[in-house]
Amino acid sequence: MNRIKKKNTIIRTALKLFSDKGLHTTKISEIAKSLHISVGGIYEYFPSKQSLARASIQFVTQKLASELRYINQSDISCREKLCQFVEVYFHFIAHDPEMIAYFFRVYLSNREFFCEDKDCGFSLAEEFITELKILIEDGVNRGEFRRQNFYVSFSLISGILGAITFLHGEEVLEEDLNLYRKEIVDTIYAAMAA
């Protein structure tokens, strides 16, 4: 296995364990045991649990950013871009739930753990945040979205997606997750529309 694949395998295993057991209670030895490697094998790639946690959030946000970047480059309306992004997001919930759980349950609720110097982790999600800014600015420039504070728009989108993620995880939704997609897109779009 090449170095990049091994590093990503360690991250994916860590994501699952951190999401299931919690960041503070998961030990590096548990991650190593799940992978059938030595603790030293993990420290070869990540010198500390904090560096593994930081790499994990970068991994998640880079995956989301990559998908959103592709959508942003499409010549379609911003409403359709929102629809495609929600579809991709739901795909992550269905096929890589630990990624979304890690973002909402681990990263956002343990921000102090991600601090390094003066940066407390927001820069770790910078690639995704940049793509979200591009989507929002495109909507404003096209006259589809009204100009408003970026953080309000960001909170609107991430708040709705975070809430549906929570409800899905708690298994309280009355219908299949995908049946909520149109209504979620309609709600986000209406709240941002010019």
Secondary structure, DSSP 8 states (H G I E B T S, - for coil): --HHHHHHHHHHHHHHHHHHH-TTT--HHHHHHHHTS-HHHHHTT-SSHHHHHHHHHHHHHHHHHHHHHHHHTSSS-HHHHHHHHHHHHHHHHHH-HHHHHIIIIIITT-GGGG-BTTB-SGGGGHHHHHHHHHHHHHHHHTTSB----HHHHHHHHHHHHHHHHHHHHTT--SS-GGGGHHHHHHHHHHHHB-
